Amino acid sequence: MYMILNMEVSIAKAENRLPALIRAVESGEQVVITSDGRPVAQLVAPPPEHRKARFGGMKGRIRLLPGWDEPITEEELLGEKS
């Protein structure tokens, strides 16, 4: 599971930082553009049917805990108590 981060930037900052904001959206962030502190627009990734999978796109967003690959019993798999 990963968390979508929200970033707020003013229109003036968005004009100067558009390439960086687009990279942030590609990394899973939602960017809210504000005017006088009020949200006026939002940059988000396109719907999945318009996106292509990128090799390494989830790098750094998924963590495997120690022991994730240790064998388990059939009962543990099925959620049965032994």
VMD Tcl script that builds the backbone (N, CA, C; Angstrom):
set m [mol new atoms 246]
animate dup $m
set s [atomselect $m all]
$s set {name element resname resid chain x y z} {
  {N N MET 1 A 0.839 -1.171 0.000}
  {CA C MET 1 A 0.000 0.000 0.000}
  {C C MET 1 A 0.884 1.233 0.000}
  {N N TYR 2 A 0.512 2.227 -0.750}
  {CA C TYR 2 A 1.252 3.476 -0.730}
  {C C TYR 2 A 0.293 4.621 -0.497}
  {N N MET 3 A 0.827 5.724 -0.050}
  {CA C MET 3 A 0.011 6.862 0.260}
  {C C MET 3 A 0.171 7.920 -0.819}
  {N N ILE 4 A -0.953 8.475 -1.258}
  {CA C ILE 4 A -0.888 9.571 -2.208}
  {C C ILE 4 A -0.642 10.841 -1.412}
  {N N LEU 5 A 0.380 11.573 -1.813}
  {CA C LEU 5 A 0.727 12.804 -1.131}
  {C C LEU 5 A 0.107 13.976 -1.867}
  {N N ASN 6 A -0.311 14.987 -1.121}
  {CA C ASN 6 A -0.861 16.189 -1.713}
  {C C ASN 6 A 0.115 17.327 -1.516}
  {N N MET 7 A 0.292 18.114 -2.555}
  {CA C MET 7 A 1.192 19.250 -2.519}
  {C C MET 7 A 0.391 20.469 -2.959}
  {N N GLU 8 A 0.548 21.579 -2.263}
  {CA C GLU 8 A -0.112 22.816 -2.668}
  {C C GLU 8 A 0.940 23.825 -3.101}
  {N N VAL 9 A 0.701 24.471 -4.242}
  {CA C VAL 9 A 1.601 25.507 -4.737}
  {C C VAL 9 A 0.766 26.647 -5.306}
  {N N SER 10 A 1.301 27.844 -5.225}
  {CA C SER 10 A 0.615 28.997 -5.797}
  {C C SER 10 A 0.754 28.979 -7.316}
  {N N ILE 11 A -0.083 29.753 -7.979}
  {CA C ILE 11 A -0.017 29.845 -9.436}
  {C C ILE 11 A 1.368 30.319 -9.865}
  {N N ALA 12 A 1.901 31.325 -9.178}
  {CA C ALA 12 A 3.215 31.872 -9.542}
  {C C ALA 12 A 4.303 30.800 -9.446}
  {N N LYS 13 A 4.292 30.022 -8.360}
  {CA C LYS 13 A 5.290 28.965 -8.215}
  {C C LYS 13 A 5.067 27.854 -9.239}
  {N N ALA 14 A 3.805 27.560 -9.536}
  {CA C ALA 14 A 3.506 26.510 -10.513}
  {C C ALA 14 A 4.037 26.887 -11.895}
  {N N GLU 15 A 3.947 28.159 -12.259}
  {CA C GLU 15 A 4.447 28.603 -13.561}
  {C C GLU 15 A 5.949 28.357 -13.679}
  {N N ASN 16 A 6.658 28.564 -12.580}
  {CA C ASN 16 A 8.117 28.414 -12.594}
  {C C ASN 16 A 8.587 26.982 -12.389}
  {N N ARG 17 A 7.711 26.121 -11.867}
  {CA C ARG 17 A 8.139 24.771 -11.491}
  {C C ARG 17 A 7.359 23.670 -12.194}
  {N N LEU 18 A 6.729 23.964 -13.316}
  {CA C LEU 18 A 5.870 22.977 -13.971}
  {C C LEU 18 A 6.558 21.638 -14.231}
  {N N PRO 19 A 7.770 21.597 -14.783}
  {CA C PRO 19 A 8.399 20.278 -15.001}
  {C C PRO 19 A 8.556 19.478 -13.700}
  {N N ALA 20 A 8.942 20.139 -12.617}
  {CA C ALA 20 A 9.096 19.441 -11.332}
  {C C ALA 20 A 7.746 18.971 -10.809}
  {N N LEU 21 A 6.704 19.765 -11.006}
  {CA C LEU 21 A 5.365 19.369 -10.550}
  {C C LEU 21 A 4.863 18.166 -11.342}
  {N N ILE 22 A 5.143 18.141 -12.623}
  {CA C ILE 22 A 4.728 16.991 -13.441}
  {C C ILE 22 A 5.473 15.738 -12.989}
  {N N ARG 23 A 6.753 15.857 -12.667}
  {CA C ARG 23 A 7.495 14.691 -12.146}
  {C C ARG 23 A 6.882 14.218 -10.825}
  {N N ALA 24 A 6.444 15.151 -9.989}
  {CA C ALA 24 A 5.813 14.774 -8.719}
  {C C ALA 24 A 4.525 13.998 -8.980}
  {N N VAL 25 A 3.739 14.438 -9.954}
  {CA C VAL 25 A 2.493 13.735 -10.301}
  {C C VAL 25 A 2.817 12.345 -10.840}
  {N N GLU 26 A 3.860 12.234 -11.648}
  {CA C GLU 26 A 4.269 10.925 -12.163}
  {C C GLU 26 A 4.680 9.991 -11.035}
  {N N SER 27 A 5.138 10.555 -9.916}
  {CA C SER 27 A 5.553 9.755 -8.758}
  {C C SER 27 A 4.403 9.448 -7.812}
  {N N GLY 28 A 3.189 9.903 -8.152}
  {CA C GLY 28 A 2.027 9.564 -7.338}
  {C C GLY 28 A 1.457 10.704 -6.515}
  {N N GLU 29 A 2.036 11.873 -6.583}
  {CA C GLU 29 A 1.504 13.001 -5.820}
  {C C GLU 29 A 0.372 13.677 -6.578}
  {N N GLN 30 A -0.494 14.343 -5.826}
  {CA C GLN 30 A -1.511 15.205 -6.403}
  {C C GLN 30 A -1.085 16.629 -6.075}
  {N N VAL 31 A -1.111 17.495 -7.060}
  {CA C VAL 31 A -0.672 18.868 -6.875}
  {C C VAL 31 A -1.881 19.788 -6.981}
  {N N VAL 32 A -2.123 20.548 -5.921}
  {CA C VAL 32 A -3.215 21.510 -5.909}
  {C C VAL 32 A -2.609 22.888 -6.139}
  {N N ILE 33 A -3.128 23.597 -7.139}
  {CA C ILE 33 A -2.648 24.947 -7.447}
  {C C ILE 33 A -3.613 25.934 -6.810}
  {N N THR 34 A -3.042 26.898 -6.096}
  {CA C THR 34 A -3.865 27.838 -5.345}
  {C C THR 34 A -3.701 29.268 -5.845}
  {N N SER 35 A -4.725 30.061 -5.589}
  {CA C SER 35 A -4.696 31.495 -5.859}
  {C C SER 35 A -5.204 32.176 -4.602}
  {N N ASP 36 A -4.378 33.010 -4.018}
  {CA C ASP 36 A -4.715 33.662 -2.742}
  {C C ASP 36 A -5.084 32.634 -1.668}
  {N N GLY 37 A -4.394 31.476 -1.715}
  {CA C GLY 37 A -4.618 30.436 -0.716}
  {C C GLY 37 A -5.808 29.542 -0.984}
  {N N ARG 38 A -6.569 29.803 -2.040}
  {CA C ARG 38 A -7.740 28.987 -2.373}
  {C C ARG 38 A -7.402 28.027 -3.509}
  {N N PRO 39 A -7.796 26.765 -3.415}
  {CA C PRO 39 A -7.548 25.819 -4.506}
  {C C PRO 39 A -8.301 26.250 -5.771}
  {N N VAL 40 A -7.601 26.273 -6.893}
  {CA C VAL 40 A -8.239 26.640 -8.159}
  {C C VAL 40 A -8.044 25.570 -9.243}
  {N N ALA 41 A -7.070 24.693 -9.075}
  {CA C ALA 41 A -6.813 23.641 -10.063}
  {C C ALA 41 A -6.060 22.505 -9.380}
  {N N GLN 42 A -6.058 21.363 -10.062}
  {CA C GLN 42 A -5.363 20.201 -9.511}
  {C C GLN 42 A -4.693 19.434 -10.638}
  {N N LEU 43 A -3.428 19.062 -10.409}
  {CA C LEU 43 A -2.708 18.198 -11.350}
  {C C LEU 43 A -2.722 16.788 -10.781}
  {N N VAL 44 A -3.238 15.849 -11.559}
  {CA C VAL 44 A -3.261 14.445 -11.149}
  {C C VAL 44 A -2.887 13.588 -12.344}
  {N N ALA 45 A -2.504 12.367 -12.083}
  {CA C ALA 45 A -2.175 11.434 -13.159}
  {C C ALA 45 A -3.442 11.108 -13.948}
  {N N PRO 46 A -3.311 10.806 -15.232}
  {CA C PRO 46 A -4.481 10.432 -16.026}
  {C C PRO 46 A -5.035 9.091 -15.555}
  {N N PRO 47 A -6.266 8.781 -15.949}
  {CA C PRO 47 A -6.842 7.485 -15.585}
  {C C PRO 47 A -5.951 6.349 -16.087}
  {N N PRO 48 A -5.990 5.193 -15.423}
  {CA C PRO 48 A -5.104 4.080 -15.764}
  {C C PRO 48 A -5.132 3.662 -17.231}
  {N N GLU 49 A -6.262 3.751 -17.900}
  {CA C GLU 49 A -6.299 3.298 -19.291}
  {C C GLU 49 A -5.467 4.193 -20.211}
  {N N HIS 50 A -5.080 5.375 -19.751}
  {CA C HIS 50 A -4.265 6.272 -20.563}
  {C C HIS 50 A -2.785 6.219 -20.180}
  {N N ARG 51 A -2.493 5.536 -19.076}
  {CA C ARG 51 A -1.105 5.462 -18.617}
  {C C ARG 51 A -0.473 4.169 -19.073}
  {N N LYS 52 A 0.801 4.227 -19.360}
  {CA C LYS 52 A 1.549 3.020 -19.675}
  {C C LYS 52 A 2.405 2.678 -18.460}
  {N N ALA 53 A 2.560 1.389 -18.220}
  {CA C ALA 53 A 3.410 0.944 -17.114}
  {C C ALA 53 A 4.855 1.317 -17.420}
  {N N ARG 54 A 5.543 1.807 -16.399}
  {CA C ARG 54 A 6.948 2.158 -16.557}
  {C C ARG 54 A 7.777 1.222 -15.693}
  {N N PHE 55 A 8.854 0.678 -16.258}
  {CA C PHE 55 A 9.754 -0.159 -15.492}
  {C C PHE 55 A 10.342 0.679 -14.358}
  {N N GLY 56 A 10.235 0.197 -13.138}
  {CA C GLY 56 A 10.771 0.916 -11.979}
  {C C GLY 56 A 9.833 1.976 -11.450}
  {N N GLY 57 A 8.607 2.051 -11.954}
  {CA C GLY 57 A 7.670 3.090 -11.539}
  {C C GLY 57 A 7.276 3.028 -10.067}
  {N N MET 58 A 7.376 1.873 -9.445}
  {CA C MET 58 A 7.020 1.725 -8.037}
  {C C MET 58 A 8.253 1.701 -7.132}
  {N N LYS 59 A 9.421 1.938 -7.711}
  {CA C LYS 59 A 10.661 1.897 -6.933}
  {C C LYS 59 A 10.576 2.888 -5.771}
  {N N GLY 60 A 10.892 2.388 -4.582}
  {CA C GLY 60 A 10.883 3.224 -3.395}
  {C C GLY 60 A 9.507 3.381 -2.768}
  {N N ARG 61 A 8.459 2.808 -3.384}
  {CA C ARG 61 A 7.107 2.954 -2.850}
  {C C ARG 61 A 6.587 1.660 -2.227}
  {N N ILE 62 A 7.298 0.573 -2.432}
  {CA C ILE 62 A 6.891 -0.713 -1.860}
  {C C ILE 62 A 8.018 -1.213 -0.975}
  {N N ARG 63 A 7.664 -1.579 0.248}
  {CA C ARG 63 A 8.672 -2.118 1.162}
  {C C ARG 63 A 8.242 -3.510 1.601}
  {N N LEU 64 A 9.159 -4.438 1.557}
  {CA C LEU 64 A 8.895 -5.796 2.024}
  {C C LEU 64 A 9.496 -5.930 3.414}
  {N N LEU 65 A 8.688 -6.377 4.342}
  {CA C LEU 65 A 9.139 -6.527 5.713}
  {C C LEU 65 A 10.010 -7.771 5.854}
  {N N PRO 66 A 10.919 -7.774 6.828}
  {CA C PRO 66 A 11.746 -8.962 7.041}
  {C C PRO 66 A 10.861 -10.182 7.282}
  {N N GLY 67 A 11.217 -11.271 6.656}
  {CA C GLY 67 A 10.466 -12.514 6.834}
  {C C GLY 67 A 9.291 -12.678 5.888}
  {N N TRP 68 A 9.092 -11.744 4.976}
  {CA C TRP 68 A 7.942 -11.822 4.073}
  {C C TRP 68 A 7.954 -13.092 3.228}
  {N N ASP 69 A 9.126 -13.661 2.996}
  {CA C ASP 69 A 9.230 -14.826 2.126}
  {C C ASP 69 A 9.420 -16.141 2.880}
  {N N GLU 70 A 9.226 -16.109 4.203}
  {CA C GLU 70 A 9.357 -17.343 4.979}
  {C C GLU 70 A 8.163 -18.256 4.697}
  {N N PRO 71 A 8.392 -19.555 4.641}
  {CA C PRO 71 A 7.290 -20.480 4.362}
  {C C PRO 71 A 6.234 -20.452 5.465}
  {N N ILE 72 A 4.983 -20.697 5.066}
  {CA C ILE 72 A 3.888 -20.775 6.039}
  {C C ILE 72 A 3.151 -22.084 5.818}
  {N N THR 73 A 2.392 -22.482 6.826}
  {CA C THR 73 A 1.618 -23.721 6.725}
  {C C THR 73 A 0.335 -23.463 5.951}
  {N N GLU 74 A -0.302 -24.525 5.529}
  {CA C GLU 74 A -1.583 -24.401 4.817}
  {C C GLU 74 A -2.628 -23.748 5.717}
  {N N GLU 75 A -2.597 -24.077 7.009}
  {CA C GLU 75 A -3.548 -23.493 7.955}
  {C C GLU 75 A -3.359 -21.979 8.060}
  {N N GLU 76 A -2.100 -21.547 8.106}
  {CA C GLU 76 A -1.822 -20.110 8.158}
  {C C GLU 76 A -2.303 -19.420 6.883}
  {N N LEU 77 A -2.100 -20.072 5.747}
  {CA C LEU 77 A -2.540 -19.534 4.473}
  {C C LEU 77 A -4.051 -19.348 4.443}
  {N N LEU 78 A -4.768 -20.337 4.961}
  {CA C LEU 78 A -6.222 -20.306 4.954}
  {C C LEU 78 A -6.805 -19.537 6.142}
  {N N GLY 79 A -5.962 -19.063 7.035}
  {CA C GLY 79 A -6.422 -18.296 8.188}
  {C C GLY 79 A -7.020 -19.144 9.282}
  {N N GLU 80 A -6.712 -20.428 9.275}
  {CA C GLU 80 A -7.230 -21.340 10.298}
  {C C GLU 80 A -6.271 -21.381 11.459}
  {N N LYS 81 A -6.827 -21.462 12.656}
  {CA C LYS 81 A -5.972 -21.572 13.849}
  {C C LYS 81 A -5.616 -23.038 14.076}
  {N N SER 82 A -4.366 -23.259 14.471}
  {CA C SER 82 A -3.953 -24.651 14.700}
  {C C SER 82 A -4.001 -25.008 16.151}
}
mol reanalyze $m
mol bondsrecalc $m
mol representation Tube
mol addrep $m
